[in-house]
């Protein structure tokens, strides 16, 4: 990367425009973020290879022993099995799943069930899905859990059950099923995404990054993964990395929630001008966002601009946005200090819920995008 300074300051070593400093800082932060993601991904891929190599080695030993025994006992049968297995491989290669409909989900789950009691298993699964559709979650989960006991290595069932536990905000139960599915299919994208989101939400940054790193270059998950990654960086108070991740998450789209998070991350760095720029983008787009106006009022208070501060507070009172996080501070229920921006205040709580424990609007933002990706 080449940086060219204007001729007027080229020979003045005492002057370096803040624009160039900010630009270089952002480039360095982006490179650091990409390096961190690459290192996490390499570590995860290495564990994949180690796991697969171990399983393949065990399977090869079993296959060799079985093949040698079969050749000794029945050479003609061994020859016929080799021919048939070759045909099956060619046939399987031509088949692809194109839909996630309810019938196909059930079909995949039934196909993965290789245990006895198939009639009972079928009844439990169908009843569990029926109850789920009727909104009877408690009874539905009981049926699905009993089905999973009959088919403990059934990855489609484990993932289906985990996904519905996640949708019901039962994150620990979801994680338990996802980890079992991961043991069998460590490259399952839905498993990786949900596990990464659950660990990130719980403040387990190491595991959150480990699982999400595999998906950073996936076109479908790119934006969501970087948005979650930005929250994890903010939790660690690595504000430059958080800004880089949030900007990658937004791409060319103007998402008010991401502009709000970027603005608040700049606030944490004390860069109030950049913070106001991104918060202003929300207002310029005609979006009503009370928490954004509140953060602007905080900046104006710090800068002793009482007129601008009052204007922002007036907008909040006129907007009356339901569930706005700033309401408790404006009503006097909570004392607001000037060191931590609104979306990062709940990070201090003993029970870490980085994605789901803060502002209702941000909670909804992340949930909707997670559900959209896993559908």
Secondary structure as GFF3:
##gff-version 3
##sequence-region A 1 375
A	DSSP	three_ten_helix	7	9	.	.	.	ID=ss1
A	DSSP	alpha_helix	18	73	.	.	.	ID=ss2
A	DSSP	alpha_helix	75	93	.	.	.	ID=ss3
A	DSSP	alpha_helix	102	111	.	.	.	ID=ss4
A	DSSP	alpha_helix	118	133	.	.	.	ID=ss5
A	DSSP	alpha_helix	137	150	.	.	.	ID=ss6
A	DSSP	alpha_helix	155	167	.	.	.	ID=ss7
A	DSSP	alpha_helix	171	184	.	.	.	ID=ss8
A	DSSP	alpha_helix	189	201	.	.	.	ID=ss9
A	DSSP	alpha_helix	205	213	.	.	.	ID=ss10
A	DSSP	alpha_helix	222	235	.	.	.	ID=ss11
A	DSSP	alpha_helix	239	250	.	.	.	ID=ss12
A	DSSP	alpha_helix	256	268	.	.	.	ID=ss13
A	DSSP	alpha_helix	272	284	.	.	.	ID=ss14
A	DSSP	alpha_helix	290	302	.	.	.	ID=ss15
A	DSSP	alpha_helix	306	319	.	.	.	ID=ss16
A	DSSP	alpha_helix	327	330	.	.	.	ID=ss17
A	DSSP	three_ten_helix	342	348	.	.	.	ID=ss18
A	DSSP	alpha_helix	360	374	.	.	.	ID=ss19
###
